[in-house]
Amino acid sequence: MKSIVNIAIIGAGYAATLHLRGYKKFTGSNINVKYIIDKDVELAKKLSYDYGIKCFHDDIDLALNDKEINIIDICTPPFTHEDIILKSIKAGKNIICEKPAIGYFSNWINLM
């Protein structure tokens, strides 16, 4: 039996929709999108309903503190990435982030 990969998607806009479509097509693992998190909780609620996801919220800490969450999938505008990435690292989560986190990466060296 394959282990379940639990994902929290941060951001409920267009990028989240693309990622959700991709997860539906993925066949290499048991993927469970457990949360949609967005500051606009109504947007998170709608996307959750559209894709059959049970949990939606406006507080990222819910996902960061959930021991079942393996991956934080960041689908927010690039200017928000640094804060979300740093919080996710501190929470011990794996991260998916497609766009640049920040313009210059040398300040991350101290985190490694």
Biopython code that builds the backbone (N, CA, C, O; Angstrom):
import numpy as np
from Bio.PDB.StructureBuilder import StructureBuilder

atoms = [
    (1, "MET", "N", (0.838, -1.186, 0.000)),
    (1, "MET", "CA", (0.000, 0.000, 0.000)),
    (1, "MET", "C", (0.879, 1.245, 0.000)),
    (1, "MET", "O", (1.834, 1.346, 0.771)),
    (2, "LYS", "N", (0.548, 2.175, -0.863)),
    (2, "LYS", "CA", (1.308, 3.418, -0.957)),
    (2, "LYS", "C", (0.900, 4.356, 0.166)),
    (2, "LYS", "O", (-0.259, 4.395, 0.579)),
    (3, "SER", "N", (1.876, 5.110, 0.651)),
    (3, "SER", "CA", (1.548, 6.078, 1.691)),
    (3, "SER", "C", (0.812, 7.269, 1.083)),
    (3, "SER", "O", (0.951, 7.559, -0.106)),
    (4, "ILE", "N", (0.046, 7.940, 1.896)),
    (4, "ILE", "CA", (-0.724, 9.105, 1.460)),
    (4, "ILE", "C", (0.134, 10.350, 1.599)),
    (4, "ILE", "O", (0.795, 10.552, 2.618)),
    (5, "VAL", "N", (0.117, 11.181, 0.566)),
    (5, "VAL", "CA", (0.788, 12.470, 0.590)),
    (5, "VAL", "C", (-0.293, 13.521, 0.812)),
    (5, "VAL", "O", (-1.145, 13.740, -0.049)),
    (6, "ASN", "N", (-0.253, 14.165, 1.969)),
    (6, "ASN", "CA", (-1.243, 15.189, 2.310)),
    (6, "ASN", "C", (-0.698, 16.564, 1.964)),
    (6, "ASN", "O", (0.423, 16.918, 2.330)),
    (7, "ILE", "N", (-1.514, 17.331, 1.250)),
    (7, "ILE", "CA", (-1.107, 18.627, 0.724)),
    (7, "ILE", "C", (-2.038, 19.715, 1.230)),
    (7, "ILE", "O", (-3.248, 19.518, 1.343)),
    (8, "ALA", "N", (-1.450, 20.867, 1.533)),
    (8, "ALA", "CA", (-2.222, 22.086, 1.804)),
    (8, "ALA", "C", (-1.877, 23.079, 0.705)),
    (8, "ALA", "O", (-0.713, 23.433, 0.521)),
    (9, "ILE", "N", (-2.881, 23.520, -0.013)),
    (9, "ILE", "CA", (-2.680, 24.540, -1.044)),
    (9, "ILE", "C", (-2.932, 25.897, -0.411)),
    (9, "ILE", "O", (-3.981, 26.136, 0.188)),
    (10, "ILE", "N", (-1.954, 26.778, -0.554)),
    (10, "ILE", "CA", (-2.065, 28.132, -0.027)),
    (10, "ILE", "C", (-2.359, 29.046, -1.207)),
    (10, "ILE", "O", (-1.540, 29.188, -2.115)),
    (11, "GLY", "N", (-3.517, 29.656, -1.185)),
    (11, "GLY", "CA", (-3.979, 30.488, -2.285)),
    (11, "GLY", "C", (-5.077, 29.748, -3.036)),
    (11, "GLY", "O", (-4.948, 28.556, -3.318)),
    (12, "ALA", "N", (-6.153, 30.451, -3.359)),
    (12, "ALA", "CA", (-7.303, 29.814, -4.004)),
    (12, "ALA", "C", (-7.635, 30.455, -5.347)),
    (12, "ALA", "O", (-8.782, 30.430, -5.794)),
    (13, "GLY", "N", (-6.625, 31.025, -5.979)),
    (13, "GLY", "CA", (-6.843, 31.654, -7.277)),
    (13, "GLY", "C", (-6.596, 30.696, -8.431)),
    (13, "GLY", "O", (-6.700, 29.478, -8.284)),
    (14, "TYR", "N", (-6.271, 31.265, -9.565)),
    (14, "TYR", "CA", (-6.119, 30.498, -10.801)),
    (14, "TYR", "C", (-5.023, 29.437, -10.693)),
    (14, "TYR", "O", (-5.211, 28.312, -11.156)),
    (15, "ALA", "N", (-3.886, 29.777, -10.093)),
    (15, "ALA", "CA", (-2.791, 28.800, -9.972)),
    (15, "ALA", "C", (-3.234, 27.586, -9.164)),
    (15, "ALA", "O", (-2.862, 26.459, -9.491)),
    (16, "ALA", "N", (-4.013, 27.798, -8.129)),
    (16, "ALA", "CA", (-4.507, 26.679, -7.322)),
    (16, "ALA", "C", (-5.385, 25.756, -8.172)),
    (16, "ALA", "O", (-5.320, 24.534, -8.035)),
    (17, "THR", "N", (-6.192, 26.333, -9.032)),
    (17, "THR", "CA", (-7.030, 25.535, -9.923)),
    (17, "THR", "C", (-6.174, 24.667, -10.837)),
    (17, "THR", "O", (-6.476, 23.492, -11.047)),
    (18, "LEU", "N", (-5.102, 25.247, -11.381)),
    (18, "LEU", "CA", (-4.204, 24.476, -12.240)),
    (18, "LEU", "C", (-3.551, 23.338, -11.471)),
    (18, "LEU", "O", (-3.439, 22.224, -11.984)),
    (19, "HIS", "N", (-3.122, 23.609, -10.246)),
    (19, "HIS", "CA", (-2.484, 22.572, -9.438)),
    (19, "HIS", "C", (-3.479, 21.464, -9.096)),
    (19, "HIS", "O", (-3.133, 20.284, -9.143)),
    (20, "LEU", "N", (-4.704, 21.834, -8.755)),
    (20, "LEU", "CA", (-5.723, 20.834, -8.438)),
    (20, "LEU", "C", (-6.023, 19.940, -9.638)),
    (20, "LEU", "O", (-6.198, 18.731, -9.487)),
    (21, "ARG", "N", (-6.083, 20.531, -10.821)),
    (21, "ARG", "CA", (-6.291, 19.731, -12.032)),
    (21, "ARG", "C", (-5.133, 18.747, -12.222)),
    (21, "ARG", "O", (-5.338, 17.590, -12.589)),
    (22, "GLY", "N", (-3.923, 19.227, -11.967)),
    (22, "GLY", "CA", (-2.751, 18.363, -12.080)),
    (22, "GLY", "C", (-2.772, 17.230, -11.082)),
    (22, "GLY", "O", (-2.457, 16.093, -11.431)),
    (23, "TYR", "N", (-3.139, 17.519, -9.841)),
    (23, "TYR", "CA", (-3.197, 16.468, -8.817)),
    (23, "TYR", "C", (-4.208, 15.390, -9.179)),
    (23, "TYR", "O", (-3.993, 14.215, -8.878)),
    (24, "LYS", "N", (-5.310, 15.775, -9.821)),
    (24, "LYS", "CA", (-6.313, 14.789, -10.231)),
    (24, "LYS", "C", (-5.741, 13.808, -11.253)),
    (24, "LYS", "O", (-6.162, 12.652, -11.307)),
    (25, "LYS", "N", (-4.781, 14.266, -12.065)),
    (25, "LYS", "CA", (-4.204, 13.431, -13.122)),
    (25, "LYS", "C", (-3.006, 12.623, -12.647)),
    (25, "LYS", "O", (-2.587, 11.689, -13.332)),
    (26, "PHE", "N", (-2.452, 12.957, -11.504)),
    (26, "PHE", "CA", (-1.239, 12.308, -11.017)),
    (26, "PHE", "C", (-1.536, 10.882, -10.571)),
    (26, "PHE", "O", (-2.482, 10.652, -9.818)),
    (27, "THR", "N", (-0.738, 9.928, -11.027)),
    (27, "THR", "CA", (-1.005, 8.530, -10.722)),
    (27, "THR", "C", (0.115, 7.851, -9.934)),
    (27, "THR", "O", (0.015, 6.658, -9.647)),
    (28, "GLY", "N", (1.167, 8.569, -9.579)),
    (28, "GLY", "CA", (2.310, 7.943, -8.940)),
    (28, "GLY", "C", (2.207, 7.773, -7.444)),
    (28, "GLY", "O", (3.080, 7.142, -6.849)),
    (29, "SER", "N", (1.188, 8.303, -6.814)),
    (29, "SER", "CA", (1.072, 8.250, -5.363)),
    (29, "SER", "C", (-0.366, 8.519, -4.963)),
    (29, "SER", "O", (-1.178, 8.967, -5.773)),
    (30, "ASN", "N", (-0.668, 8.244, -3.712)),
    (30, "ASN", "CA", (-1.988, 8.587, -3.172)),
    (30, "ASN", "C", (-1.925, 10.017, -2.666)),
    (30, "ASN", "O", (-1.358, 10.283, -1.606)),
    (31, "ILE", "N", (-2.498, 10.924, -3.413)),
    (31, "ILE", "CA", (-2.456, 12.337, -3.075)),
    (31, "ILE", "C", (-3.782, 12.755, -2.471)),
    (31, "ILE", "O", (-4.851, 12.434, -2.990)),
    (32, "ASN", "N", (-3.693, 13.473, -1.366)),
    (32, "ASN", "CA", (-4.870, 14.011, -0.703)),
    (32, "ASN", "C", (-4.651, 15.499, -0.458)),
    (32, "ASN", "O", (-3.812, 15.892, 0.353)),
    (33, "VAL", "N", (-5.409, 16.311, -1.165)),
    (33, "VAL", "CA", (-5.376, 17.741, -0.871)),
    (33, "VAL", "C", (-6.305, 17.941, 0.317)),
    (33, "VAL", "O", (-7.525, 17.835, 0.197)),
    (34, "LYS", "N", (-5.708, 18.228, 1.453)),
    (34, "LYS", "CA", (-6.473, 18.309, 2.699)),
    (34, "LYS", "C", (-7.026, 19.706, 2.950)),
    (34, "LYS", "O", (-8.113, 19.848, 3.510)),
    (35, "TYR", "N", (-6.295, 20.736, 2.544)),
    (35, "TYR", "CA", (-6.706, 22.118, 2.816)),
    (35, "TYR", "C", (-6.569, 22.999, 1.586)),
    (35, "TYR", "O", (-5.681, 22.813, 0.753)),
    (36, "ILE", "N", (-7.469, 23.959, 1.498)),
    (36, "ILE", "CA", (-7.303, 25.146, 0.667)),
    (36, "ILE", "C", (-7.305, 26.307, 1.652)),
    (36, "ILE", "O", (-8.272, 26.509, 2.387)),
    (37, "ILE", "N", (-6.219, 27.064, 1.660)),
    (37, "ILE", "CA", (-6.083, 28.200, 2.581)),
    (37, "ILE", "C", (-5.981, 29.478, 1.756)),
    (37, "ILE", "O", (-5.165, 29.564, 0.838)),
    (38, "ASP", "N", (-6.798, 30.458, 2.075)),
    (38, "ASP", "CA", (-6.732, 31.758, 1.404)),
    (38, "ASP", "C", (-7.256, 32.824, 2.356)),
    (38, "ASP", "O", (-8.171, 32.571, 3.141)),
    (39, "LYS", "N", (-6.673, 34.016, 2.285)),
    (39, "LYS", "CA", (-7.170, 35.121, 3.113)),
    (39, "LYS", "C", (-8.638, 35.404, 2.816)),
    (39, "LYS", "O", (-9.390, 35.831, 3.692)),
    (40, "ASP", "N", (-9.034, 35.159, 1.574)),
    (40, "ASP", "CA", (-10.440, 35.285, 1.174)),
    (40, "ASP", "C", (-11.101, 33.923, 1.398)),
    (40, "ASP", "O", (-11.105, 33.076, 0.505)),
    (41, "VAL", "N", (-11.652, 33.718, 2.580)),
    (41, "VAL", "CA", (-12.186, 32.405, 2.948)),
    (41, "VAL", "C", (-13.344, 31.976, 2.051)),
    (41, "VAL", "O", (-13.556, 30.779, 1.857)),
    (42, "GLU", "N", (-14.082, 32.910, 1.512)),
    (42, "GLU", "CA", (-15.171, 32.549, 0.590)),
    (42, "GLU", "C", (-14.620, 31.967, -0.707)),
    (42, "GLU", "O", (-15.204, 31.043, -1.273)),
    (43, "LEU", "N", (-13.502, 32.502, -1.176)),
    (43, "LEU", "CA", (-12.851, 31.956, -2.363)),
    (43, "LEU", "C", (-12.330, 30.550, -2.070)),
    (43, "LEU", "O", (-12.477, 29.647, -2.894)),
    (44, "ALA", "N", (-11.721, 30.367, -0.897)),
    (44, "ALA", "CA", (-11.241, 29.039, -0.486)),
    (44, "ALA", "C", (-12.408, 28.060, -0.372)),
    (44, "ALA", "O", (-12.290, 26.901, -0.770)),
    (45, "LYS", "N", (-13.513, 28.517, 0.161)),
    (45, "LYS", "CA", (-14.703, 27.673, 0.310)),
    (45, "LYS", "C", (-15.225, 27.220, -1.050)),
    (45, "LYS", "O", (-15.545, 26.046, -1.237)),
    (46, "LYS", "N", (-15.311, 28.149, -1.997)),
    (46, "LYS", "CA", (-15.816, 27.814, -3.329)),
    (46, "LYS", "C", (-14.906, 26.804, -4.017)),
    (46, "LYS", "O", (-15.385, 25.819, -4.579)),
    (47, "LEU", "N", (-13.593, 27.043, -3.975)),
    (47, "LEU", "CA", (-12.664, 26.123, -4.624)),
    (47, "LEU", "C", (-12.709, 24.747, -3.952)),
    (47, "LEU", "O", (-12.655, 23.717, -4.624)),
    (48, "SER", "N", (-12.807, 24.741, -2.642)),
    (48, "SER", "CA", (-12.919, 23.468, -1.905)),
    (48, "SER", "C", (-14.161, 22.704, -2.326)),
    (48, "SER", "O", (-14.110, 21.494, -2.542)),
    (49, "TYR", "N", (-15.264, 23.403, -2.441)),
    (49, "TYR", "CA", (-16.512, 22.778, -2.869)),
    (49, "TYR", "C", (-16.380, 22.230, -4.294)),
    (49, "TYR", "O", (-16.789, 21.103, -4.575)),
    (50, "ASP", "N", (-15.801, 23.045, -5.194)),
    (50, "ASP", "CA", (-15.663, 22.642, -6.597)),
    (50, "ASP", "C", (-14.832, 21.374, -6.765)),
    (50, "ASP", "O", (-15.077, 20.586, -7.678)),
    (51, "TYR", "N", (-13.841, 21.174, -5.878)),
    (51, "TYR", "CA", (-12.925, 20.040, -6.011)),
    (51, "TYR", "C", (-13.107, 18.973, -4.927)),
    (51, "TYR", "O", (-12.296, 18.052, -4.828)),
    (52, "GLY", "N", (-14.143, 19.086, -4.127)),
    (52, "GLY", "CA", (-14.435, 18.070, -3.129)),
    (52, "GLY", "C", (-13.432, 17.996, -1.985)),
    (52, "GLY", "O", (-13.159, 16.919, -1.454)),
    (53, "ILE", "N", (-12.893, 19.135, -1.615)),
    (53, "ILE", "CA", (-11.932, 19.202, -0.519)),
    (53, "ILE", "C", (-12.686, 19.617, 0.740)),
    (53, "ILE", "O", (-13.427, 20.600, 0.732)),
    (54, "LYS", "N", (-12.495, 18.867, 1.817)),
    (54, "LYS", "CA", (-13.301, 19.073, 3.015)),
    (54, "LYS", "C", (-12.907, 20.287, 3.839)),
    (54, "LYS", "O", (-13.765, 20.900, 4.473)),
    (55, "CYS", "N", (-11.633, 20.647, 3.843)),
    (55, "CYS", "CA", (-11.160, 21.707, 4.745)),
    (55, "CYS", "C", (-10.735, 22.949, 3.970)),
    (55, "CYS", "O", (-9.950, 22.868, 3.025)),
    (56, "PHE", "N", (-11.253, 24.072, 4.372)),
    (56, "PHE", "CA", (-10.826, 25.360, 3.838)),
    (56, "PHE", "C", (-10.728, 26.314, 5.021)),
    (56, "PHE", "O", (-11.426, 26.161, 6.023)),
    (57, "HIS", "N", (-9.855, 27.294, 4.883)),
    (57, "HIS", "CA", (-9.647, 28.219, 6.001)),
    (57, "HIS", "C", (-8.920, 29.450, 5.492)),
    (57, "HIS", "O", (-8.468, 29.495, 4.348)),
    (58, "ASP", "N", (-8.812, 30.455, 6.366)),
    (58, "ASP", "CA", (-8.061, 31.658, 6.029)),
    (58, "ASP", "C", (-6.765, 31.782, 6.835)),
    (58, "ASP", "O", (-6.077, 32.800, 6.749)),
    (59, "ASP", "N", (-6.432, 30.753, 7.613)),
    (59, "ASP", "CA", (-5.256, 30.810, 8.487)),
    (59, "ASP", "C", (-4.263, 29.714, 8.119)),
    (59, "ASP", "O", (-4.540, 28.530, 8.317)),
    (60, "ILE", "N", (-3.118, 30.100, 7.589)),
    (60, "ILE", "CA", (-2.090, 29.144, 7.169)),
    (60, "ILE", "C", (-1.572, 28.321, 8.338)),
    (60, "ILE", "O", (-1.137, 27.186, 8.144)),
    (61, "ASP", "N", (-1.609, 28.870, 9.549)),
    (61, "ASP", "CA", (-1.086, 28.144, 10.703)),
    (61, "ASP", "C", (-1.833, 26.826, 10.949)),
    (61, "ASP", "O", (-1.267, 25.890, 11.513)),
    (62, "LEU", "N", (-3.071, 26.754, 10.537)),
    (62, "LEU", "CA", (-3.830, 25.508, 10.655)),
    (62, "LEU", "C", (-3.110, 24.394, 9.904)),
    (62, "LEU", "O", (-2.941, 23.297, 10.437)),
    (63, "ALA", "N", (-2.690, 24.665, 8.685)),
    (63, "ALA", "CA", (-1.985, 23.671, 7.877)),
    (63, "ALA", "C", (-0.559, 23.443, 8.385)),
    (63, "ALA", "O", (-0.084, 22.308, 8.416)),
    (64, "LEU", "N", (0.116, 24.514, 8.778)),
    (64, "LEU", "CA", (1.496, 24.380, 9.241)),
    (64, "LEU", "C", (1.595, 23.561, 10.523)),
    (64, "LEU", "O", (2.597, 22.881, 10.747)),
    (65, "ASN", "N", (0.580, 23.619, 11.354)),
    (65, "ASN", "CA", (0.590, 22.878, 12.615)),
    (65, "ASN", "C", (-0.014, 21.481, 12.506)),
    (65, "ASN", "O", (-0.016, 20.732, 13.484)),
    (66, "ASP", "N", (-0.516, 21.128, 11.349)),
    (66, "ASP", "CA", (-1.112, 19.809, 11.131)),
    (66, "ASP", "C", (-0.003, 18.819, 10.799)),
    (66, "ASP", "O", (0.650, 18.943, 9.763)),
    (67, "LYS", "N", (0.212, 17.846, 11.664)),
    (67, "LYS", "CA", (1.292, 16.864, 11.482)),
    (67, "LYS", "C", (1.078, 15.966, 10.265)),
    (67, "LYS", "O", (2.030, 15.362, 9.772)),
    (68, "GLU", "N", (-0.152, 15.871, 9.780)),
    (68, "GLU", "CA", (-0.420, 15.043, 8.602)),
    (68, "GLU", "C", (0.019, 15.711, 7.299)),
    (68, "GLU", "O", (0.237, 15.030, 6.297)),
    (69, "ILE", "N", (0.149, 17.029, 7.307)),
    (69, "ILE", "CA", (0.498, 17.740, 6.077)),
    (69, "ILE", "C", (1.966, 17.511, 5.743)),
    (69, "ILE", "O", (2.856, 17.816, 6.537)),
    (70, "ASN", "N", (2.201, 16.967, 4.549)),
    (70, "ASN", "CA", (3.549, 16.717, 4.063)),
    (70, "ASN", "C", (4.074, 17.862, 3.210)),
    (70, "ASN", "O", (5.261, 18.185, 3.248)),
    (71, "ILE", "N", (3.171, 18.477, 2.436)),
    (71, "ILE", "CA", (3.579, 19.480, 1.450)),
    (71, "ILE", "C", (2.718, 20.729, 1.563)),
    (71, "ILE", "O", (1.492, 20.659, 1.660)),
    (72, "ILE", "N", (3.392, 21.870, 1.546)),
    (72, "ILE", "CA", (2.725, 23.164, 1.401)),
    (72, "ILE", "C", (2.925, 23.574, -0.056)),
    (72, "ILE", "O", (4.054, 23.777, -0.503)),
    (73, "ASP", "N", (1.834, 23.693, -0.781)),
    (73, "ASP", "CA", (1.861, 24.075, -2.194)),
    (73, "ASP", "C", (1.465, 25.542, -2.285)),
    (73, "ASP", "O", (0.305, 25.894, -2.069)),
    (74, "ILE", "N", (2.424, 26.386, -2.602)),
    (74, "ILE", "CA", (2.211, 27.831, -2.586)),
    (74, "ILE", "C", (1.695, 28.295, -3.944)),
    (74, "ILE", "O", (2.393, 28.203, -4.954)),
    (75, "CYS", "N", (0.464, 28.794, -3.948)),
    (75, "CYS", "CA", (-0.201, 29.274, -5.160)),
    (75, "CYS", "C", (-0.656, 30.721, -4.976)),
    (75, "CYS", "O", (-1.744, 31.104, -5.405)),
    (76, "THR", "N", (0.177, 31.496, -4.346)),
    (76, "THR", "CA", (-0.120, 32.902, -4.075)),
    (76, "THR", "C", (0.778, 33.781, -4.944)),
    (76, "THR", "O", (1.701, 33.274, -5.582)),
    (77, "PRO", "N", (0.522, 35.091, -4.978)),
    (77, "PRO", "CA", (1.392, 35.986, -5.744)),
    (77, "PRO", "C", (2.838, 35.946, -5.223)),
    (77, "PRO", "O", (3.061, 35.778, -4.024)),
    (78, "PRO", "N", (3.813, 36.099, -6.123)),
    (78, "PRO", "CA", (5.222, 35.985, -5.732)),
    (78, "PRO", "C", (5.651, 36.854, -4.546)),
    (78, "PRO", "O", (6.521, 36.437, -3.781)),
    (79, "PHE", "N", (5.083, 38.026, -4.368)),
    (79, "PHE", "CA", (5.524, 38.883, -3.268)),
    (79, "PHE", "C", (5.188, 38.285, -1.894)),
    (79, "PHE", "O", (5.715, 38.740, -0.878)),
    (80, "THR", "N", (4.322, 37.276, -1.857)),
    (80, "THR", "CA", (3.965, 36.634, -0.587)),
    (80, "THR", "C", (4.801, 35.389, -0.292)),
    (80, "THR", "O", (4.731, 34.854, 0.814)),
    (81, "HIS", "N", (5.581, 34.925, -1.249)),
    (81, "HIS", "CA", (6.263, 33.641, -1.144)),
    (81, "HIS", "C", (7.283, 33.570, -0.009)),
    (81, "HIS", "O", (7.338, 32.574, 0.712)),
    (82, "GLU", "N", (8.073, 34.596, 0.149)),
    (82, "GLU", "CA", (9.138, 34.521, 1.156)),
    (82, "GLU", "C", (8.586, 34.201, 2.541)),
    (82, "GLU", "O", (9.092, 33.303, 3.215)),
    (83, "ASP", "N", (7.574, 34.912, 2.965)),
    (83, "ASP", "CA", (7.005, 34.704, 4.293)),
    (83, "ASP", "C", (6.436, 33.283, 4.438)),
    (83, "ASP", "O", (6.654, 32.621, 5.452)),
    (84, "ILE", "N", (5.718, 32.835, 3.431)),
    (84, "ILE", "CA", (5.116, 31.497, 3.481)),
    (84, "ILE", "C", (6.201, 30.422, 3.483)),
    (84, "ILE", "O", (6.098, 29.442, 4.220)),
    (85, "ILE", "N", (7.223, 30.596, 2.676)),
    (85, "ILE", "CA", (8.316, 29.623, 2.619)),
    (85, "ILE", "C", (9.034, 29.544, 3.960)),
    (85, "ILE", "O", (9.289, 28.449, 4.461)),
    (86, "LEU", "N", (9.358, 30.678, 4.539)),
    (86, "LEU", "CA", (10.069, 30.671, 5.817)),
    (86, "LEU", "C", (9.234, 30.020, 6.917)),
    (86, "LEU", "O", (9.765, 29.255, 7.722)),
    (87, "LYS", "N", (7.940, 30.313, 6.961)),
    (87, "LYS", "CA", (7.058, 29.674, 7.943)),
    (87, "LYS", "C", (6.990, 28.162, 7.702)),
    (87, "LYS", "O", (6.981, 27.379, 8.652)),
    (88, "SER", "N", (6.942, 27.761, 6.444)),
    (88, "SER", "CA", (6.854, 26.344, 6.103)),
    (88, "SER", "C", (8.133, 25.599, 6.474)),
    (88, "SER", "O", (8.075, 24.470, 6.960)),
    (89, "ILE", "N", (9.274, 26.221, 6.250)),
    (89, "ILE", "CA", (10.552, 25.616, 6.636)),
    (89, "ILE", "C", (10.596, 25.419, 8.145)),
    (89, "ILE", "O", (10.968, 24.350, 8.628)),
    (90, "LYS", "N", (10.216, 26.450, 8.880)),
    (90, "LYS", "CA", (10.234, 26.359, 10.345)),
    (90, "LYS", "C", (9.290, 25.271, 10.852)),
    (90, "LYS", "O", (9.532, 24.674, 11.901)),
    (91, "ALA", "N", (8.210, 25.013, 10.104)),
    (91, "ALA", "CA", (7.252, 23.972, 10.491)),
    (91, "ALA", "C", (7.694, 22.586, 10.015)),
    (91, "ALA", "O", (7.027, 21.593, 10.303)),
    (92, "GLY", "N", (8.813, 22.513, 9.290)),
    (92, "GLY", "CA", (9.330, 21.231, 8.821)),
    (92, "GLY", "C", (8.581, 20.656, 7.636)),
    (92, "GLY", "O", (8.567, 19.441, 7.441)),
    (93, "LYS", "N", (7.964, 21.509, 6.847)),
    (93, "LYS", "CA", (7.164, 21.041, 5.707)),
    (93, "LYS", "C", (7.981, 21.054, 4.413)),
    (93, "LYS", "O", (8.908, 21.849, 4.262)),
    (94, "ASN", "N", (7.631, 20.173, 3.492)),
    (94, "ASN", "CA", (8.141, 20.237, 2.128)),
    (94, "ASN", "C", (7.351, 21.321, 1.410)),
    (94, "ASN", "O", (6.211, 21.610, 1.771)),
    (95, "ILE", "N", (7.961, 21.919, 0.393)),
    (95, "ILE", "CA", (7.366, 23.094, -0.246)),
    (95, "ILE", "C", (7.370, 22.938, -1.763)),
    (95, "ILE", "O", (8.350, 22.492, -2.360)),
    (96, "ILE", "N", (6.247, 23.320, -2.368)),
    (96, "ILE", "CA", (6.179, 23.499, -3.815)),
    (96, "ILE", "C", (5.970, 24.992, -4.038)),
    (96, "ILE", "O", (5.020, 25.585, -3.527)),
    (97, "CYS", "N", (6.880, 25.589, -4.815)),
    (97, "CYS", "CA", (6.785, 27.015, -5.123)),
    (97, "CYS", "C", (7.350, 27.219, -6.515)),
    (97, "CYS", "O", (8.547, 27.033, -6.731)),
    (98, "GLU", "N", (6.507, 27.599, -7.458)),
    (98, "GLU", "CA", (6.929, 27.685, -8.849)),
    (98, "GLU", "C", (7.610, 28.986, -9.220)),
    (98, "GLU", "O", (8.528, 28.986, -10.041)),
    (99, "LYS", "N", (7.200, 30.056, -8.656)),
    (99, "LYS", "CA", (7.750, 31.363, -9.015)),
    (99, "LYS", "C", (8.882, 31.713, -8.065)),
    (99, "LYS", "O", (9.067, 31.049, -7.046)),
    (100, "PRO", "N", (9.632, 32.738, -8.388)),
    (100, "PRO", "CA", (10.729, 33.132, -7.485)),
    (100, "PRO", "C", (10.213, 33.441, -6.082)),
    (100, "PRO", "O", (9.205, 34.126, -5.908)),
    (101, "ALA", "N", (10.913, 32.929, -5.110)),
    (101, "ALA", "CA", (10.557, 33.213, -3.724)),
    (101, "ALA", "C", (10.920, 34.650, -3.392)),
    (101, "ALA", "O", (10.117, 35.403, -2.840)),
    (102, "ILE", "N", (12.139, 35.011, -3.739)),
    (102, "ILE", "CA", (12.650, 36.363, -3.542)),
    (102, "ILE", "C", (13.662, 36.606, -4.649)),
    (102, "ILE", "O", (14.071, 35.666, -5.331)),
    (103, "GLY", "N", (14.059, 37.815, -4.831)),
    (103, "GLY", "CA", (14.975, 38.141, -5.921)),
    (103, "GLY", "C", (16.392, 37.652, -5.698)),
    (103, "GLY", "O", (17.134, 37.474, -6.664)),
    (104, "TYR", "N", (16.787, 37.430, -4.463)),
    (104, "TYR", "CA", (18.176, 37.102, -4.163)),
    (104, "TYR", "C", (18.205, 36.043, -3.081)),
    (104, "TYR", "O", (17.630, 36.245, -2.012)),
    (105, "PHE", "N", (18.859, 34.922, -3.330)),
    (105, "PHE", "CA", (18.768, 33.772, -2.449)),
    (105, "PHE", "C", (19.870, 33.654, -1.408)),
    (105, "PHE", "O", (19.817, 32.747, -0.577)),
    (106, "SER", "N", (20.857, 34.525, -1.419)),
    (106, "SER", "CA", (21.969, 34.336, -0.487)),
    (106, "SER", "C", (21.538, 34.471, 0.968)),
    (106, "SER", "O", (22.188, 33.901, 1.844)),
    (107, "ASN", "N", (20.465, 35.204, 1.259)),
    (107, "ASN", "CA", (20.027, 35.340, 2.638)),
    (107, "ASN", "C", (19.401, 34.058, 3.168)),
    (107, "ASN", "O", (19.117, 33.974, 4.363)),
    (108, "TRP", "N", (19.176, 33.059, 2.323)),
    (108, "TRP", "CA", (18.666, 31.770, 2.764)),
    (108, "TRP", "C", (19.768, 30.873, 3.294)),
    (108, "TRP", "O", (19.492, 29.882, 3.970)),
    (109, "ILE", "N", (21.007, 31.208, 2.996)),
    (109, "ILE", "CA", (22.123, 30.355, 3.408)),
    (109, "ILE", "C", (22.104, 30.126, 4.910)),
    (109, "ILE", "O", (22.431, 29.031, 5.367)),
    (110, "ASN", "N", (21.734, 31.120, 5.677)),
    (110, "ASN", "CA", (21.695, 30.986, 7.126)),
    (110, "ASN", "C", (20.633, 30.002, 7.599)),
    (110, "ASN", "O", (20.695, 29.530, 8.734)),
    (111, "LEU", "N", (19.659, 29.686, 6.751)),
    (111, "LEU", "CA", (18.606, 28.736, 7.125)),
    (111, "LEU", "C", (19.032, 27.294, 6.933)),
    (111, "LEU", "O", (18.462, 26.389, 7.542)),
    (112, "MET", "N", (20.018, 27.078, 6.101)),
    (112, "MET", "CA", (20.434, 25.712, 5.773)),
    (112, "MET", "C", (21.328, 25.125, 6.831)),
    (112, "MET", "O", (21.765, 23.981, 6.705)),
]
sb = StructureBuilder()
sb.init_structure("model")
sb.init_model(0)
sb.init_chain("A")
sb.init_seg("    ")
for serial, (resi, resn, name, xyz) in enumerate(atoms, 1):
    if name == "N":
        sb.init_residue(resn, " ", resi, " ")
    sb.init_atom(name, np.array(xyz, "f"), 0.0, 1.0, " ", f" {name:<3s}", serial, name[0])
structure = sb.get_structure()
